Amino acid sequence: MSDASSSSSTGSPRTVSDVMTHTVVAVGREAPFKEIVELLRQWKVSALPVLAGEGRVIGVVSEADLLPKEEFRDADDRVAGRDGDPAERIKAGGLTAGELMSSPAVTVHPDATLGEAARIMARRRVKRLPVVDAIGLLQGVVSRSDLLKVFLRPDDELADEIRRTVLTHLPITTAVTVGVAEGVVTLGGSLPDRGLVPVLARAVRAVEGVVDVRLDLVHR
């Protein structure tokens, strides 16, 4: 599987397309249970997009979709049918991706921000999102680990971006210093107006890869 595209030197990754994995393993609706398990193991992923036609994403089959087959292996059909989740019981009898998948798939577009992708993952409790274009064709996959790649940016790169994209737009460029250590930004120097403090801190936190912001500022 290929690595996600790297960000350009002119700015930090802002959208899913900057960090997503472009080469993706996927399966068709008729893929058998055992093949799905083998692909998950071989590619070291927790879920696979299920495709139809020319590559339209119709669902996702995950480890969670496969586990009911083991969960209900020894269950008494009468008891499980009364007390168990009917959808889980159906999946326990599934043999193909089409029978096992969760559908419709939870997806994201390439131009979505990293924050939007993170919120979708948290809200829908998924670890990976198929990335689709406007008509639902698979473009790649973005995972939790992909979203975390922004925190691997070098400290000097973060400091340079903050100076270029934040300080140059505020009336404080000559009075504020920027230091970055392990992604934590320390702003020093002086400000002409106390009201600029929250504005500056918010703008710095918005830079992709910033772990935290510490303020060591005085007011003239």
C-alpha positions as CSV (number, residue, x, y, z in Angstrom):
1,M,0.0,0.0,0.0
2,S,1.4,3.4,-0.9
3,D,2.1,6.2,1.5
4,A,-0.1,9.2,1.7
5,S,1.0,12.2,-0.3
6,S,3.3,14.6,1.5
7,S,2.4,18.2,2.1
8,S,4.2,20.8,0.1
9,S,6.8,23.0,1.6
10,T,4.6,26.0,1.3
11,G,2.0,24.9,3.9
12,S,0.7,22.2,6.1
13,P,-1.8,19.6,5.0
14,R,-5.3,21.0,5.1
15,T,-7.5,18.4,3.5
16,V,-8.0,14.6,3.4
17,S,-6.4,14.5,-0.1
18,D,-3.1,15.6,1.5
19,V,-2.8,12.6,3.8
20,M,-5.0,9.8,2.4
21,T,-3.6,6.5,1.1
22,H,-4.2,6.3,-2.6
23,T,-3.6,2.6,-3.3
24,V,-6.3,0.7,-1.6
25,V,-7.3,-2.9,-1.4
26,A,-11.1,-3.4,-1.9
27,V,-13.5,-6.3,-2.6
28,G,-16.5,-6.9,-4.7
29,R,-20.0,-7.8,-3.4
30,E,-19.4,-11.5,-4.1
31,A,-16.1,-11.8,-2.2
32,P,-16.3,-14.8,0.1
33,F,-15.9,-14.6,3.9
34,K,-12.5,-16.4,4.0
35,E,-11.0,-14.1,1.3
36,I,-12.1,-11.1,3.3
37,V,-10.4,-12.4,6.4
38,E,-7.2,-13.1,4.5
39,L,-7.1,-9.7,2.9
40,L,-7.6,-8.0,6.3
41,R,-4.7,-10.0,7.6
42,Q,-2.4,-9.6,4.6
43,W,-2.9,-5.8,4.3
44,K,-3.0,-5.2,8.1
45,V,-6.2,-3.2,7.9
46,S,-9.4,-3.4,9.9
47,A,-11.9,-2.8,7.1
48,L,-12.3,-3.0,3.3
49,P,-14.4,-0.9,1.0
50,V,-17.0,-3.0,-1.0
51,L,-17.2,-1.8,-4.7
52,A,-19.7,-2.2,-7.5
53,G,-19.5,-1.3,-11.2
54,E,-16.6,1.0,-12.0
55,G,-15.5,1.5,-8.5
56,R,-18.5,3.0,-6.7
57,V,-18.4,2.4,-2.9
58,I,-21.5,0.5,-1.8
59,G,-20.4,-0.4,1.7
60,V,-17.6,-1.4,4.0
61,V,-16.9,-4.8,5.5
62,S,-14.9,-4.6,8.8
63,E,-13.6,-6.9,11.5
64,A,-16.7,-6.0,13.5
65,D,-18.9,-7.2,10.7
66,L,-17.2,-10.6,10.7
67,L,-17.1,-11.2,14.4
68,P,-20.8,-12.2,14.8
69,K,-20.0,-15.5,13.0
70,E,-17.7,-16.4,15.9
71,E,-19.9,-14.7,18.5
72,F,-23.0,-16.7,17.6
73,R,-21.2,-20.0,16.8
74,D,-22.5,-21.8,19.9
75,A,-25.6,-19.8,20.5
76,D,-29.0,-21.5,20.8
77,D,-31.0,-20.2,17.8
78,R,-34.2,-19.8,19.9
79,V,-32.5,-17.8,22.6
80,A,-30.4,-15.7,20.3
81,G,-33.3,-15.1,18.0
82,R,-35.3,-13.7,20.9
83,D,-32.5,-11.7,22.8
84,G,-29.9,-11.1,20.2
85,D,-29.6,-8.2,17.7
86,P,-31.4,-9.3,14.5
87,A,-28.8,-7.5,12.3
88,E,-26.0,-9.3,14.1
89,R,-27.7,-12.6,13.6
90,I,-28.0,-12.0,9.9
91,K,-24.4,-11.2,9.6
92,A,-23.5,-14.3,11.6
93,G,-24.9,-16.3,8.6
94,G,-23.3,-14.1,6.0
95,L,-21.0,-15.7,3.4
96,T,-20.1,-12.8,1.1
97,A,-19.1,-9.2,1.4
98,G,-22.5,-8.1,0.2
99,E,-24.2,-10.0,3.0
100,L,-21.7,-8.9,5.6
101,M,-21.0,-5.3,4.8
102,S,-22.3,-2.2,6.6
103,S,-24.2,-0.1,4.1
104,P,-24.4,2.7,3.1
105,A,-20.7,3.3,3.7
106,V,-19.5,6.1,5.9
107,T,-17.3,8.1,3.5
108,V,-15.5,11.4,3.2
109,H,-14.6,13.6,0.2
110,P,-11.0,14.5,-0.7
111,D,-11.5,18.2,-0.1
112,A,-12.8,17.7,3.5
113,T,-10.6,19.1,6.2
114,L,-8.7,16.9,8.5
115,G,-10.9,18.1,11.4
116,E,-14.1,17.1,9.5
117,A,-12.7,13.6,8.9
118,A,-11.7,13.3,12.5
119,R,-15.2,14.3,13.6
120,I,-16.8,11.8,11.3
121,M,-14.6,9.0,12.6
122,A,-15.4,9.9,16.2
123,R,-19.1,10.3,15.7
124,R,-19.5,7.1,13.6
125,R,-17.0,5.2,15.7
126,V,-14.9,4.0,12.7
127,K,-11.2,3.8,12.2
128,R,-11.0,4.2,8.4
129,L,-13.0,6.2,5.9
130,P,-13.2,5.5,2.1
131,V,-12.5,8.7,0.2
132,V,-14.9,9.1,-2.6
133,D,-15.5,11.7,-5.4
134,A,-18.7,13.5,-6.2
135,I,-20.3,10.4,-7.8
136,G,-19.1,7.9,-5.1
137,L,-16.1,6.4,-6.9
138,L,-13.3,5.3,-4.6
139,Q,-10.3,7.6,-4.6
140,G,-8.4,6.3,-1.5
141,V,-8.8,5.6,2.2
142,V,-8.0,7.8,5.2
143,S,-7.3,6.3,8.6
144,R,-6.8,7.6,12.1
145,S,-3.0,7.2,11.7
146,D,-3.1,9.2,8.5
147,L,-4.8,12.1,10.3
148,L,-2.1,11.9,13.0
149,K,0.7,12.3,10.4
150,V,0.5,16.1,10.6
151,F,1.9,15.9,14.2
152,L,5.2,14.5,12.7
153,R,6.0,17.8,11.0
154,P,9.4,19.1,12.0
155,D,9.5,21.9,14.6
156,D,11.4,24.3,12.3
157,E,8.8,23.8,9.6
158,L,6.0,24.7,12.1
159,A,7.8,27.8,13.3
160,D,8.4,28.9,9.7
161,E,4.7,28.5,8.8
162,I,3.5,30.4,11.9
163,R,5.8,33.3,11.0
164,R,4.6,33.3,7.4
165,T,0.9,32.6,7.7
166,V,0.0,34.0,11.2
167,L,2.4,36.7,12.3
168,T,2.5,38.5,8.9
169,H,-1.3,39.0,9.1
170,L,-1.2,40.6,12.5
171,P,0.2,43.9,13.6
172,I,2.8,42.3,15.8
173,T,5.4,40.8,13.5
174,T,8.5,42.5,15.0
175,A,7.4,42.1,18.6
176,V,6.6,38.4,18.9
177,T,9.0,35.5,18.9
178,V,8.2,31.9,18.0
179,G,9.8,28.8,19.5
180,V,8.7,25.2,18.8
181,A,9.7,22.1,20.7
182,E,8.1,18.7,20.1
183,G,5.2,20.5,18.4
184,V,4.5,22.8,21.4
185,V,4.7,26.4,20.3
186,T,5.9,29.1,22.7
187,L,5.1,32.7,21.8
188,G,7.2,35.3,23.4
189,G,7.8,39.0,23.2
190,S,5.3,41.9,23.6
191,L,1.9,42.8,22.2
192,P,0.4,46.3,21.8
193,D,-3.1,45.1,22.8
194,R,-4.1,42.4,25.3
195,G,-7.1,41.7,23.1
196,L,-4.8,40.2,20.5
197,V,-3.8,37.3,22.7
198,P,-6.8,35.0,22.1
199,V,-6.7,35.9,18.4
200,L,-3.0,35.0,18.1
201,A,-3.4,31.8,20.1
202,R,-6.4,30.6,18.1
203,A,-4.6,31.3,14.8
204,V,-1.5,29.4,15.9
205,R,-3.5,26.4,17.1
206,A,-5.1,26.2,13.7
207,V,-1.8,25.4,12.0
208,E,-1.7,21.7,11.2
209,G,0.7,19.8,13.5
210,V,0.7,22.2,16.5
211,V,0.3,20.1,19.6
212,D,-0.2,23.0,22.1
213,V,0.4,26.7,22.5
214,R,2.1,28.4,25.4
215,L,2.1,32.1,25.9
216,D,5.0,34.1,27.4
217,L,3.8,37.6,26.3
218,V,3.8,41.0,27.9
219,H,1.6,43.9,26.9
220,R,3.0,47.3,26.0
